[in-house]
Amino acid sequence: MTNSADTAADQAAKPQTAVLLHAFPLDARMWDSQKAALEAAGLRVIVPHLPGFGGEDGQLNSLEDMAETLLDEVFPQEPVSLVGLSMGGYLALEVLAALQRRGQPERVGRLVLADTQSGGDDAKKREDREKQAQKVLNEGQEFMVETAREEQKPSTAEQTARMTREASREGIAAALRAMAAREDRRDVLRRAGEQA
């Protein structure tokens, strides 16, 4: 049997805010269904568009710099549940790294990394990203839309096509280069596990 004091303590330990970081080359709208469900469960949900995506100005030139900006301008001071998908997962790892440098690892109470990895790109992957960046700048992003159409079910492909087309060429290219330049963050996850 659970008493009210235990329930209050459990609630206090659970972050009441979730921050959802979107995948490449999409934007925050990819989280619309999850945002609605989490808000219905009583959570505050923050879903930022990253620079160059979702009509947001600028470019994501550095995941490390973007993590610092998010912590200073978007994240609340209290602990959050942090969710990152693909590129959003790379960025979530940079947020963790920044918090560890600041001595504030407790600001991420829970972490979900989906379809992402903590290791950096190898030389071949970096080269592929640079080729994609150049192709986007020279030809636009339609080739990415076609790839998604081949790999995704029609309803998903339609949504991702809209978001991909609305991203800026410069934003897409910069994000590709930022992902290629990211550091190996396996040590960040290891330290986070030790602190849990």
C-alpha positions as CSV (number, residue, x, y, z in Angstrom):
1,M,0.0,0.0,0.0
2,T,1.4,3.5,-0.9
3,N,0.9,6.3,1.5
4,S,0.5,10.0,0.4
5,A,4.0,10.9,1.6
6,D,5.5,8.2,-0.7
7,T,3.4,9.4,-3.6
8,A,4.5,13.1,-3.0
9,A,8.1,12.0,-2.9
10,D,7.8,10.0,-6.1
11,Q,6.2,13.0,-7.9
12,A,8.9,15.4,-6.6
13,A,11.6,13.1,-8.0
14,K,10.1,12.9,-11.5
15,P,10.9,15.8,-13.8
16,Q,7.7,17.8,-14.6
17,T,9.2,19.2,-17.8
18,A,10.1,17.3,-21.0
19,V,12.4,18.7,-23.7
20,L,12.1,16.9,-27.0
21,L,14.9,17.5,-29.6
22,H,14.0,16.8,-33.2
23,A,15.6,14.6,-35.9
24,F,17.4,15.7,-39.1
25,P,16.1,17.2,-41.4
26,L,12.8,17.7,-39.7
27,D,11.6,20.2,-37.1
28,A,9.7,20.3,-33.8
29,R,6.3,19.4,-35.5
30,M,7.5,15.8,-35.6
31,W,6.7,15.7,-31.9
32,D,3.1,17.0,-32.1
33,S,1.5,13.8,-31.1
34,Q,3.9,13.1,-28.3
35,K,3.7,16.7,-27.1
36,A,-0.1,16.4,-26.9
37,A,0.0,13.1,-25.0
38,L,2.6,14.4,-22.5
39,E,0.7,17.6,-21.9
40,A,-2.4,15.6,-21.3
41,A,-0.5,13.7,-18.7
42,G,0.3,17.0,-16.9
43,L,3.8,17.6,-18.1
44,R,5.2,20.9,-19.4
45,V,6.7,20.1,-22.9
46,I,9.4,22.2,-24.7
47,V,9.9,21.4,-28.4
48,P,12.3,23.8,-30.0
49,H,12.9,24.2,-33.7
50,L,16.7,24.1,-34.2
51,P,18.2,26.8,-36.4
52,G,17.4,26.4,-40.1
53,F,14.5,24.2,-39.4
54,G,10.8,24.9,-38.9
55,G,11.1,28.5,-40.0
56,E,13.8,29.2,-37.4
57,D,16.5,31.6,-38.6
58,G,20.2,30.8,-38.6
59,Q,22.2,27.6,-38.9
60,L,23.2,24.9,-36.5
61,N,27.0,25.2,-37.0
62,S,28.1,23.4,-33.8
63,L,26.2,20.9,-31.7
64,E,28.3,22.0,-28.7
65,D,27.4,25.7,-29.1
66,M,23.8,24.8,-29.7
67,A,23.7,22.8,-26.4
68,E,25.0,25.8,-24.5
69,T,22.4,28.1,-26.2
70,L,19.6,25.7,-25.3
71,L,20.7,25.5,-21.7
72,D,21.0,29.3,-21.4
73,E,17.9,30.2,-23.3
74,V,15.4,27.3,-23.5
75,F,15.9,24.8,-20.6
76,P,14.4,25.5,-17.2
77,Q,16.6,25.4,-14.2
78,E,14.8,22.4,-12.7
79,P,15.5,18.8,-13.8
80,V,14.0,17.8,-17.2
81,S,13.3,14.6,-19.0
82,L,15.4,15.0,-22.2
83,V,14.4,13.1,-25.4
84,G,16.5,13.2,-28.5
85,L,15.9,11.4,-31.8
86,S,18.7,11.0,-34.3
87,M,20.4,14.4,-34.6
88,G,18.4,15.4,-31.5
89,G,20.1,12.6,-29.7
90,Y,23.5,13.9,-30.7
91,L,22.4,17.2,-29.4
92,A,21.1,15.7,-26.2
93,L,24.5,14.2,-25.6
94,E,26.1,17.6,-26.0
95,V,23.6,19.0,-23.5
96,L,24.7,16.3,-21.0
97,A,28.4,17.1,-21.7
98,A,27.8,20.8,-21.1
99,L,25.9,20.1,-17.9
100,Q,28.8,17.9,-16.7
101,R,31.3,20.7,-17.5
102,R,29.1,23.1,-15.5
103,G,28.8,20.8,-12.6
104,Q,25.0,20.6,-13.1
105,P,24.3,17.0,-14.3
106,E,21.2,16.8,-12.1
107,R,19.4,19.2,-14.6
108,V,18.7,16.1,-16.8
109,G,16.7,13.7,-14.6
110,R,15.8,11.3,-17.3
111,L,17.2,10.7,-20.8
112,V,15.9,9.0,-23.9
113,L,18.1,8.6,-26.9
114,A,16.4,7.1,-29.9
115,D,18.0,6.1,-33.3
116,T,21.2,7.8,-32.3
117,Q,24.7,6.8,-31.2
118,S,27.3,8.2,-28.7
119,G,30.3,7.6,-30.9
120,G,31.6,10.1,-33.5
121,D,31.5,9.7,-37.3
122,D,34.2,7.7,-39.0
123,A,36.0,9.2,-42.0
124,K,33.6,7.7,-44.5
125,K,30.5,9.0,-42.8
126,R,32.0,12.5,-42.5
127,E,32.8,12.4,-46.2
128,D,29.2,11.2,-47.0
129,R,27.8,14.1,-44.9
130,E,29.9,16.6,-46.7
131,K,28.8,15.3,-50.1
132,Q,25.2,15.6,-49.0
133,A,25.8,19.1,-47.7
134,Q,27.3,20.2,-51.0
135,K,24.4,18.5,-53.0
136,V,21.8,20.3,-50.9
137,L,23.4,23.7,-51.4
138,N,23.8,23.1,-55.1
139,E,20.5,21.3,-55.9
140,G,18.2,21.7,-53.0
141,Q,16.8,19.0,-50.7
142,E,14.4,17.2,-53.0
143,F,16.8,14.2,-53.2
144,M,16.3,13.8,-49.4
145,V,12.5,13.8,-49.9
146,E,12.8,11.1,-52.5
147,T,15.0,9.0,-50.2
148,A,12.5,9.3,-47.3
149,R,9.6,8.4,-49.7
150,E,11.5,5.1,-50.5
151,E,12.2,4.3,-46.9
152,Q,9.0,5.4,-45.1
153,K,5.4,4.5,-45.1
154,P,3.3,7.0,-47.2
155,S,1.8,8.9,-44.3
156,T,5.1,9.4,-42.6
157,A,6.9,10.3,-45.8
158,E,4.3,13.0,-46.5
159,Q,4.9,14.6,-43.1
160,T,8.7,14.4,-43.4
161,A,8.7,15.7,-47.0
162,R,6.8,18.9,-45.8
163,M,9.3,19.5,-43.0
164,T,12.3,18.8,-45.2
165,R,11.2,21.1,-47.9
166,E,10.5,23.9,-45.4
167,A,14.0,23.7,-43.9
168,S,16.6,26.0,-45.4
169,R,19.3,24.6,-47.7
170,E,21.9,26.4,-45.6
171,G,20.4,25.0,-42.4
172,I,20.5,21.5,-43.7
173,A,24.0,21.8,-44.9
174,A,25.2,23.3,-41.7
175,A,23.5,20.6,-39.6
176,L,25.2,17.9,-41.7
177,R,28.6,19.4,-41.1
178,A,27.9,19.9,-37.4
179,M,26.9,16.2,-37.1
180,A,30.1,15.2,-38.9
181,A,32.2,17.3,-36.6
182,R,30.8,16.1,-33.3
183,E,33.0,14.4,-30.7
184,D,32.7,10.9,-29.4
185,R,30.5,11.2,-26.3
186,R,30.6,7.6,-24.9
187,D,32.5,9.1,-21.8
188,V,29.5,11.4,-21.2
189,L,27.1,8.5,-21.0
190,R,29.5,6.6,-18.8
191,R,29.7,9.5,-16.4
192,A,25.9,10.0,-16.5
193,G,25.5,6.3,-15.5
194,E,27.9,6.6,-12.6
195,Q,26.0,9.7,-11.3
196,A,22.5,8.0,-11.5
